[in-house]
Structure formats: structure tokens, C-alpha cells
Amino acid sequence: MDLEELKLLRGFGRIAYSETGKPTLKYRATDPADRYVQCGCGKADCWTRQLLPLREHMVALFRAIAVCGLEEQFEVFNRSEDPWPGVIYALQMAASLEDVFADPSYVDDSEAALWCRPAWESDEEDREAASKYVAALIIFNFAWTAYEAAIETSARGLYSKDKVPVRARRLFQAEPSLSADIEAFDVSYRVARHICKRLSAITPNIEDIETKYALSGAAAAAELGRIFRNYIVHGADPMPVGSSRAACARFYSITRLLLLLIQLLVLRQLKEPARPVPLSANQNRGSQLAGRLLRNLHRHEALWADPELMRAED
């Protein structure tokens, strides 16, 4: 077996076998997406149990924008085109990610892992960490793209001299009541803030959000997202070695926040928030009020759906 054939075996590092010989995957790169926050309180009404898995949150947001567009809920909408295209295309790509394979040892020409078991095992750990990191980064980048596109659409004509993320912060400052009815918004912000403050490089900037600039609610969340995005895009985040848990937690906590901010940006553009819209453009799943849908789609449907509107379509 030559070197290239041996390299092919790297992909089998994720395969494990049960006692009955059934093959299973040890992990997927996207596994940490729903493990960025854990709570041991055991309470049935714990906020962490209210939230949809991150991928399902993206799906729900995509579908809500689509059905509201079909129902002509937005001021500018052409039925021959997709509503808020920059938003839904990016959300679709973020939600589409199934798995990622990354191999940091690809640049290593020592061949140590081919002859040394500990070196191979170390490379396997790095491959897992890098794969999870890359998956989190990809999802975050698409979520940020969707967020900026939502700002451009929702804040059209407002604060045009400012950069896009600053426009969002100023918009939310001017409309502080927007996030008041979003269940779990404030705690999602606090969790993301707590996780990101572990980065000493941006801790002072994060503390300034409340102490220096007195921001709160969605404005504070928008500023936290801006600070973290700049940290990433300027190359300050090192690739994790051995474990990507902390890095993934940062990416996914901010991604959750960006999705909630997009909900707010879409919500403020609804023409008739009290008008029922279908839950699906393709399936008969009943309806919900447009405003209720945009305020709650990040939570499990049973917690907020109006059963009367669900039955209306039976």
C-alpha cells in the first residue's frame, strides 16, 4: 500500500463498530451546534429546552420568510421572485451543511503518523477538532451573510452613511421595544456574551457594550455580533488543536443571536402582523398569525402555536 492509499484510510477514522458489528459514526462535524450551552437544572420549563436545535431554527426562519412573502406581507415583493433573497439563500446554505472533513496534517510532510501510532492518534484528534471548527465557521459565515442582507432590506434608507452592522445597532437603539416579546432573547444574549468574554482579546470591547455605551436588548446583541465578527474576519482566532469545544460554543452562540436578530428585522417589515399565514408553503400544517410566527419560530411549536389556527386548515 503506497502513501496515497494510506491517506485514504483517514476518512475511516470516524467509523466505529458496535458489539454486533454495525458501523456507526463517532461524530459529525456539526455535532456541537446544539451543545454550545448546557443546563443541569432539570426543570421542564428551562429556557434551553424551549429552543429548537440550531439547524431547525434556520429552517423555520427560512420557511417563515418564504410564506410571509407568498402572503404578500412585505412592502416590496414580486411573486415571481424569492422574498429577501440574500437572507433566504444564505440561510439555506447554512442549514444545508451535513458534515465537514478537515485535515490539518495535510501540510505536514514528516509522514510521522504513518509510522507512529501516537502521532496518528494525535492527528485524529486534530482532524476532529478542525472539522468541528470549520463547520462552525461555515455556518456562522452564512448566518452573518443572511444577517447583513436582512439589515440592507429592513433598514433601507436608514443610517446609510454607517457600515452595515452599525446600521443594525442604531436601528435597534431607535426601536428598543422590538425584542421585548422575543422569548429567550435576553438570555441568549447573556449566554453569548459570557462565552465570548472568555476571549481576552475582545473582553474590553464586550464590557464597553453596557458600561461605556449603555446598550441593551437587540442593540447590545447587534454590537456583540459586530465585535465577534471583526475578531474572526481579522484573523485573530487561532485554529483549535486537540479540542474545538470553546471555539464552537462561541460560533454557535453568536449564530443563534444573529438568527434572532434577523427575526426582528423581518418582523418590523410585516404589513399585517395580526394576519394568519400558513406554516408551510407546501404542506397543510395550519396557520399562525404572522407576528406570532416571527416572534416564536425559534421555540418548539407546542409552546406557542395557537391550536385554533392549527385546526382551521384541517
C-alpha positions in Angstrom: 0.0 0.0 0.0 1.5 3.3 -1.1 1.3 6.7 0.7 -1.7 7.9 -1.3 -3.6 4.7 -0.5 -2.8 5.1 3.2 -4.1 8.7 3.2 -7.5 7.3 2.0 -7.8 5.5 5.4 -8.0 8.8 7.2 -11.7 9.1 6.3 -12.4 5.8 8.1 -11.2 7.3 11.4 -14.8 8.3 12.2 -16.2 4.9 11.8 -16.8 2.7 14.9 -18.4 -0.6 15.3 -20.9 -1.8 17.8 -20.7 -5.2 19.6 -22.9 -6.6 16.8 -20.5 -5.3 14.1 -22.8 -2.5 13.0 -20.9 0.6 11.7 -21.6 3.9 13.3 -20.1 7.4 13.1 -18.0 8.5 16.1 -19.0 12.1 15.4 -20.2 14.6 12.8 -18.5 17.9 12.4 -21.9 19.6 13.1 -22.5 17.8 16.4 -21.5 20.8 18.7 -24.2 23.0 17.0 -26.7 22.1 19.7 -24.3 21.7 22.6 -22.9 25.2 22.9 -25.0 25.7 26.1 -25.9 23.1 28.7 -28.0 23.4 31.8 -28.3 20.9 34.6 -31.3 22.4 36.3 -33.6 19.6 35.2 -36.6 21.9 35.0 -39.2 21.1 32.3 -39.6 24.8 31.5 -35.9 25.5 31.3 -35.2 28.0 28.5 -32.6 25.7 27.0 -35.4 23.1 26.4 -37.6 25.7 24.7 -35.3 26.3 21.8 -35.2 24.4 18.5 -32.0 22.8 17.5 -29.9 25.4 15.7 -30.4 23.8 12.3 -34.1 23.6 12.7 -34.1 27.3 13.8 -32.6 28.2 10.4 -35.1 26.1 8.6 -38.0 27.6 10.5 -36.8 31.1 9.7 -36.3 30.3 6.0 -39.8 29.0 5.8 -41.4 31.8 7.7 -39.8 34.4 5.3 -41.0 32.3 2.4 -44.6 32.0 3.5 -44.8 35.7 4.5 -43.6 36.6 1.1 -46.1 34.4 -0.6 -48.8 36.1 1.5 -47.5 39.5 0.4 -46.6 40.5 3.9 -43.7 42.7 2.8 -44.0 46.1 1.2 -41.9 45.2 -1.9 -42.4 41.7 -3.2 -42.7 40.3 -6.7 -44.4 36.9 -6.7 -42.0 35.8 -9.5 -39.1 36.3 -7.2 -38.0 35.0 -3.8 -38.6 37.3 -0.9 -35.4 38.7 0.9 -33.2 36.6 -1.4 -29.9 37.4 0.2 -31.3 36.2 3.5 -33.0 33.0 2.5 -30.2 31.8 0.2 -27.7 32.2 2.9 -29.9 30.5 5.5 -30.5 27.6 3.1 -26.7 27.1 2.7 -26.2 27.3 6.4 -28.9 24.8 7.1 -27.7 22.5 4.3 -24.4 21.6 6.0 -24.4 17.9 6.9 -20.8 17.3 7.7 -17.2 18.6 7.1 -13.9 16.8 6.8 -10.8 18.9 7.6 -7.2 17.6 8.0 -4.6 19.9 9.4 -1.9 17.3 8.9 -2.3 17.7 5.1 0.5 20.3 5.2 2.8 18.0 7.2 5.4 16.2 5.1 7.1 14.3 8.0 5.0 11.2 7.5 5.3 10.6 11.2 1.7 9.5 11.5 2.3 6.6 9.1 4.9 5.0 11.3 4.0 6.2 14.8 0.7 5.3 16.5 0.7 8.2 19.0 1.3 10.6 16.1 -1.6 9.1 14.2 -3.9 9.4 17.2 -2.8 13.0 17.7 -3.6 13.8 14.1 -7.0 12.1 14.5 -7.8 14.4 17.5 -6.7 17.4 15.4 -8.8 16.3 12.5 -11.9 16.1 14.7 -11.2 19.5 16.3 -10.6 21.1 12.9 -13.6 19.6 11.3 -15.9 20.8 14.0 -14.3 24.2 13.9 -14.6 24.6 10.2 -18.3 23.5 10.3 -19.0 26.1 13.0 -17.2 28.8 11.0 -19.0 28.0 7.8 -22.4 28.1 9.5 -21.5 31.4 11.2 -20.3 33.0 8.0 -23.6 32.1 6.2 -25.6 33.3 9.1 -23.7 36.6 9.1 -24.3 36.9 5.3 -28.0 36.4 6.0 -27.9 39.0 8.8 -26.2 41.7 6.7 -28.7 41.1 3.9 -31.6 41.4 6.3 -30.2 44.7 7.6 -29.9 46.0 4.0 -33.6 45.1 3.4 -35.1 46.1 6.7 -33.1 49.3 7.3 -33.3 50.6 3.7 -32.9 54.3 3.7 -31.8 54.5 7.4 -28.3 55.4 8.6 -26.9 55.0 5.1 -23.6 56.6 5.9 -22.8 53.9 8.5 -21.4 50.4 7.9 -24.0 47.7 7.7 -23.6 46.2 11.2 -23.6 49.7 12.8 -26.8 50.4 10.9 -28.4 47.5 12.7 -27.2 48.6 16.1 -28.5 52.1 15.5 -31.9 50.8 14.3 -32.3 48.6 17.3 -31.3 51.5 19.6 -34.1 53.6 18.0 -36.6 50.8 18.4 -35.9 49.3 21.8 -39.2 47.6 22.1 -38.6 45.3 19.2 -37.0 42.5 21.2 -39.4 42.7 24.2 -41.7 39.9 23.0 -39.0 37.5 21.8 -38.9 34.7 24.4 -35.3 33.7 25.4 -33.7 36.7 23.6 -32.1 38.3 26.6 -30.8 35.0 28.0 -29.4 34.0 24.6 -27.5 37.4 24.6 -26.2 36.9 28.1 -25.0 33.3 27.2 -23.2 34.5 24.1 -21.7 37.5 26.0 -20.5 35.2 28.7 -19.0 32.7 26.3 -17.3 35.4 24.2 -15.9 37.2 27.2 -13.5 34.2 27.7 -11.6 35.7 24.8 -9.2 38.2 26.4 -8.7 40.0 23.1 -12.2 41.2 22.9 -13.2 41.3 26.6 -12.8 45.1 26.9 -14.9 45.7 23.8 -17.6 43.5 25.1 -17.6 45.2 28.5 -18.0 48.6 26.8 -21.3 47.5 25.3 -23.1 48.1 28.5 -20.6 50.1 30.7 -19.5 52.7 28.1 -22.2 52.8 25.5 -25.2 51.7 27.7 -26.6 49.4 25.1 -29.2 46.8 25.9 -31.6 44.4 24.2 -31.2 43.9 20.5 -28.8 46.9 20.2 -26.4 45.2 22.6 -26.7 41.9 20.8 -26.0 43.6 17.4 -22.9 45.1 18.9 -21.7 41.8 20.3 -22.2 40.2 16.9 -20.2 43.0 15.2 -17.3 42.7 17.7 -17.1 38.9 17.3 -17.3 39.1 13.5 -14.5 41.6 13.4 -12.4 39.4 15.7 -12.9 36.4 13.3 -12.5 38.2 10.0 -9.3 39.9 11.0 -7.7 36.5 11.7 -7.4 36.7 15.4 -8.9 33.3 16.2 -6.4 30.5 16.2 -7.3 27.1 14.9 -8.0 24.8 17.8 -5.7 21.9 18.5 -7.0 18.8 20.3 -10.4 20.4 21.2 -12.7 22.8 19.4 -15.4 22.9 22.1 -14.8 26.5 23.2 -14.4 27.9 19.7 -17.6 26.1 18.5 -19.5 27.4 21.5 -18.6 31.0 20.5 -19.6 30.5 16.9 -22.9 28.8 17.7 -23.9 31.2 20.5 -23.4 34.2 18.2 -25.1 32.4 15.3 -28.2 31.9 17.5 -28.2 35.6 18.3 -27.9 36.5 14.6 -30.9 34.4 13.7 -32.9 36.1 16.5 -31.8 39.5 15.1 -32.9 38.5 11.6 -36.3 37.6 13.0 -36.6 41.1 14.5 -35.5 42.7 11.2 -38.1 40.7 9.3 -40.8 41.3 11.9 -40.5 45.1 11.6 -41.3 44.8 7.9 -44.5 42.9 8.2 -47.5 44.7 6.8 -50.1 42.9 8.9 -48.6 41.1 11.9 -52.1 40.0 13.0 -52.9 38.3 9.7 -52.7 34.5 9.7 -50.1 32.9 7.4 -49.6 29.2 6.6 -46.8 27.4 8.4 -45.7 25.8 5.2 -45.9 26.8 1.5 -46.1 23.1 0.5 -47.8 21.2 3.3 -51.1 21.6 5.0 -49.9 22.3 8.5 -52.3 25.0 9.5 -51.7 28.7 10.1 -50.4 31.2 12.7 -50.5 34.9 13.0 -47.5 36.4 11.1 -46.3 38.4 14.1 -46.6 35.4 16.4 -44.7 33.2 14.0 -41.8 35.6 13.6 -41.6 36.2 17.4 -41.6 32.5 18.3 -40.3 30.3 15.5 -37.0 29.6 17.4 -39.1 27.8 20.0 -40.8 24.4 19.9 -44.1 24.8 18.2 -46.2 23.3 21.0 -45.1 26.2 23.3 -46.6 29.0 21.3 -48.8 27.8 18.4 -52.5 28.7 18.5 -54.4 25.4 18.3 -57.4 27.1 16.8 -55.4 28.3 13.8 -53.8 24.9 13.5 -57.2 23.2 13.3 -58.5 25.8 10.9 -56.8 24.1 8.0 -57.9 20.6 8.8 
